[in-house]
């Protein structure tokens, strides 16, 4: 498929075949393949609505031709077969997983950091995963949270499938909001965020999560297009960001939580606060219209109301 004439990319079907002919199970070429998938979604999108045999619009044709031409270079791209360096010290590696998200895609990539016999450190890319952002528009915070979930799932996969026993794990994001959400109890968020935060907390330790500035986050490469020569042997994509070669105390990562209101929070205390500000006597009976519920419903409502009331009194239920 790679060696065929690039004219095969002139219509939608030809470009679709080209993109799906790439077999990259470990996501090693993720920064290159993601740009093709982003374009393919645009061709199939609501705005274009291309059929199988329809010609690609002129504004996209040059981009498709360039991608098909770049594919011919894939045979020249090499990755180190062994994750462990030859001069690695006799100890287990550290696992570092980055994640990021944008309006086009989100992804995560995992690195093993080894200590060498001479005291230096060496990193190797293990695998990466990326997904296109949903067609339905959503906030960047939500997409970043989906990237963090993919980050946590990579750790679960590696612990299950990899024969190495990692001595320590770092989960790194470049969103302070997502980092702060992971430190909170999941029940405080709406359904979308709560299910994802809950799964992250179930499979990882929130204390293992850190944030950094976007310019240091290598997972950003999985949300935008990169040329093949940018992901070759000596690239930071394969060897990890340069700061991973420094002692951990010198890494540009932070644990500071963001200040201010977090998105996706449920304002469960708003009704209670409203009643507390009234001059009426503060009782459960004054807050609940029993006529609206069945006998079973009354028990459930009373139970939740007492729980929320107690949390509010303890100061743990503020919106």
C-alpha positions in Angstrom: 0.0 0.0 0.0 2.8 2.5 0.9 4.5 2.0 -2.4 1.5 2.6 -4.6 1.2 5.7 -6.7 0.2 8.8 -4.7 -2.7 9.4 -7.2 -4.6 6.9 -5.1 -5.1 9.8 -2.6 -7.1 11.9 -5.1 -10.5 10.6 -3.8 -11.9 10.0 -0.4 -11.6 6.2 -0.6 -8.0 6.3 -1.7 -7.0 8.5 1.2 -9.0 6.4 3.7 -7.1 3.2 2.5 -3.8 5.0 2.9 -4.5 6.1 6.4 -5.8 2.8 7.6 -2.9 0.9 6.0 -0.6 2.1 8.7 -0.1 -0.6 11.4 1.2 1.0 14.5 -0.1 -1.0 17.5 2.2 0.7 20.1 1.5 4.2 18.8 5.2 4.9 18.2 4.3 7.0 15.2 1.4 8.7 16.9 2.5 12.3 16.3 2.6 11.6 12.6 -0.6 9.5 12.2 -2.8 11.8 14.2 -2.7 14.5 11.6 -4.0 12.1 9.0 -6.9 11.1 11.2 -7.8 14.7 11.9 -8.0 15.5 8.2 -10.0 12.3 7.5 -12.6 13.4 10.0 -12.8 16.8 8.4 -13.4 15.1 5.0 -16.2 13.0 6.4 -17.6 15.8 8.5 -20.9 17.5 8.3 -19.5 20.4 6.3 -18.0 18.3 3.5 -20.1 15.0 3.5 -17.9 13.3 1.0 -18.9 9.9 -0.4 -16.5 7.1 -1.1 -15.8 8.0 -4.8 -16.0 11.8 -4.4 -13.0 13.9 -5.2 -11.2 15.6 -2.4 -11.6 19.4 -2.3 -8.7 21.4 -3.7 -8.0 23.0 -0.3 -7.4 19.5 1.2 -5.8 17.8 -1.9 -2.3 19.2 -1.4 -2.3 18.2 2.2 -3.4 14.6 1.4 -0.8 14.3 -1.3 1.9 15.5 1.1 0.8 12.9 3.7 0.9 10.1 1.1 4.3 11.2 0.0 5.6 11.3 3.6 4.4 7.8 4.1 7.1 6.6 1.7 9.6 7.7 4.3 8.2 5.4 7.1 10.6 2.6 6.1 13.5 4.9 7.1 12.1 5.6 10.6 13.7 3.4 13.3 12.9 2.7 16.9 15.0 1.0 19.5 13.7 -2.5 19.9 14.7 -2.9 23.5 13.2 -0.5 26.1 16.1 -1.2 28.5 19.5 0.4 27.7 22.6 -1.9 27.5 24.4 0.0 30.3 21.4 0.2 32.6 22.1 -0.3 36.4 20.8 -3.3 38.1 17.5 -1.8 39.3 14.0 -1.4 38.0 12.9 1.6 36.0 10.6 4.6 36.8 7.4 5.1 34.8 6.5 8.6 33.6 3.2 9.1 31.7 2.3 12.4 30.0 -1.1 13.4 28.7 -2.7 16.3 26.9 -5.7 17.4 24.9 -6.8 20.0 22.4 -9.8 20.8 20.3 -8.7 18.2 17.7 -7.4 15.2 19.8 -6.2 14.0 23.1 -3.5 11.4 24.0 -1.0 10.0 26.4 2.5 8.6 26.1 4.6 6.5 28.5 8.3 6.4 29.1 10.6 4.2 31.2 13.4 6.0 32.9 16.5 4.0 33.7 19.5 4.8 35.9 22.8 4.0 34.1 26.0 2.5 35.5 27.7 5.9 35.3 25.0 7.6 37.4 23.2 9.3 34.4 19.6 8.6 33.3 18.2 7.3 30.1 14.6 7.3 28.9 12.8 5.2 26.3 9.4 5.5 24.8 7.2 2.5 25.6 4.0 3.2 23.9 1.4 6.0 23.3 -2.3 6.2 22.6 -4.4 9.0 21.1 -8.0 9.6 20.2 -9.8 12.2 18.2 -11.8 14.7 20.2 -15.6 14.1 19.9 -17.3 15.7 16.9 -19.7 17.4 19.3 -17.9 20.5 20.7 -16.9 20.3 24.3 -14.7 22.4 26.6 -10.9 21.9 26.6 -11.1 21.0 30.3 -13.3 18.0 29.4 -11.0 16.9 26.6 -7.9 17.3 28.9 -9.8 15.1 31.5 -10.3 12.5 28.8 -6.5 12.6 28.2 -5.9 12.1 31.9 -8.2 9.1 31.9 -6.2 7.6 29.0 -3.1 8.4 31.0 -4.4 6.3 33.9 -5.4 3.5 31.6 -1.9 3.3 30.1 -0.6 2.6 33.6 -3.1 -0.2 34.2 -2.1 -1.7 30.9 1.6 -1.5 31.5 1.4 -2.9 35.0 -0.5 -5.9 33.6 1.5 -6.5 30.4 5.0 -5.3 31.2 7.5 -7.6 32.9 9.3 -4.7 34.6 8.3 -3.7 38.1 8.3 0.1 38.2 9.8 1.6 41.4 7.8 4.9 41.0 5.2 6.4 38.7 4.6 10.0 37.6 1.4 11.1 35.9 1.9 14.5 34.3 -0.6 16.9 32.8 -0.4 20.6 31.7 -3.8 21.6 33.0 -4.0 22.9 36.6 -7.8 22.4 36.5 -7.6 18.7 35.6 -4.9 18.2 38.2 -7.0 19.8 40.9 -10.1 17.8 39.9 -8.2 14.6 40.4 -7.4 15.7 43.9 -11.1 16.2 44.8 -13.7 13.6 45.7 -15.5 12.4 42.5 -19.0 12.8 44.0 -18.6 16.5 43.9 -18.7 16.6 40.1 -21.4 16.1 37.5 -21.8 12.7 35.8 -19.3 13.3 32.9 -16.4 14.4 35.2 -17.4 12.2 38.2 -17.1 8.9 36.2 -13.7 9.8 34.8 -12.3 11.2 38.0 -13.6 8.2 39.8 -11.9 5.8 37.4 -8.6 7.7 37.6 -8.6 7.7 41.4 -9.5 4.0 41.4 -6.5 3.0 39.2 -3.9 5.6 40.3 -2.8 7.4 43.4 -3.8 11.2 43.2 -0.4 12.0 44.9 1.3 10.6 41.8 -0.2 13.4 39.6 1.6 16.6 38.8 1.2 19.5 36.4 3.7 21.4 34.3 3.8 24.1 31.7 2.6 23.1 28.2 6.0 23.8 26.6 7.5 20.8 28.5 4.7 18.4 27.9 5.7 15.9 25.2 2.1 14.6 24.9 1.3 17.8 23.1 2.8 16.1 20.1 -0.2 13.7 20.0 -2.6 16.6 19.4 -1.0 18.2 16.4 0.9 17.1 13.3 4.5 16.3 13.2 6.8 15.3 10.4 8.4 11.8 10.4 11.9 13.2 10.7 10.9 14.8 14.0 10.2 11.4 15.6 13.3 9.6 14.6 15.9 7.9 16.8 17.5 11.0 18.4 14.3 12.9 18.8 12.8 13.9 22.2 9.7 11.9 21.2 11.7 8.7 21.5 14.0 9.7 24.3 11.6 11.8 26.3 11.9 15.5 27.3 15.4 16.5 28.3 14.5 17.3 31.9 14.0 13.5 32.5 17.8 13.2 32.4 18.0 15.4 35.5 17.5 14.6 39.1 13.8 14.6 40.1 14.2 17.7 42.3 15.1 19.7 39.1 12.0 18.6 37.1 9.6 21.5 36.1 6.6 19.8 37.7 4.4 21.2 40.4 1.8 20.0 43.0 0.2 23.3 43.6 -3.6 23.2 43.2 -5.4 25.8 41.1 -7.3 28.5 43.0 -10.9 29.5 42.4 -14.0 27.7 41.2 -13.5 24.4 39.4 -15.8 23.5 36.4 -18.1 20.5 36.5 -18.9 20.9 40.2 -22.4 20.1 41.4 -23.9 22.9 43.4 -25.5 20.5 45.9 -25.4 23.0 48.7 -27.3 25.8 46.9 -30.7 24.7 48.1 -29.5 24.2 51.7 -27.9 27.7 51.7 -31.0 29.3 50.4 -33.1 27.8 53.3 -30.5 28.7 55.9 -30.7 32.3 54.8 -34.5 32.4 55.3 -36.1 33.3 58.6 -38.1 30.1 58.7 -37.2 27.4 61.1 -34.5 25.2 59.7 -35.9 21.7 59.6 -36.0 18.8 57.1 -39.8 19.1 57.0 -39.6 22.7 55.8 -37.4 21.7 52.9 -39.2 18.6 51.6 -42.7 18.4 50.0 -43.6 14.9 51.0 -46.6 14.8 48.7 -44.3 14.7 45.7 -42.8 11.3 46.7 -43.9 7.7 47.2 -43.3 5.9 50.5 -40.0 4.5 49.2 -39.0 7.8 47.7 -39.5 9.6 51.0 -37.0 7.3 52.8 -34.4 7.9 50.1 -34.9 11.7 50.0 -34.7 11.9 53.8 -31.5 9.9 53.9 -29.8 12.1 51.3 -31.1 15.3 52.9 -29.7 14.3 56.3 -26.3 13.5 54.7 -26.1 16.7 52.8 -27.2 18.7 55.8 -24.5 17.1 57.9 -21.8 17.7 55.2 -22.9 21.3 55.0 -22.6 21.8 58.8 -19.1 20.3 58.6 -18.1 22.7 55.8 -17.5 19.8 53.2 -20.4 20.6 50.9 -19.7 24.0 49.5 -20.3 24.5 45.7 
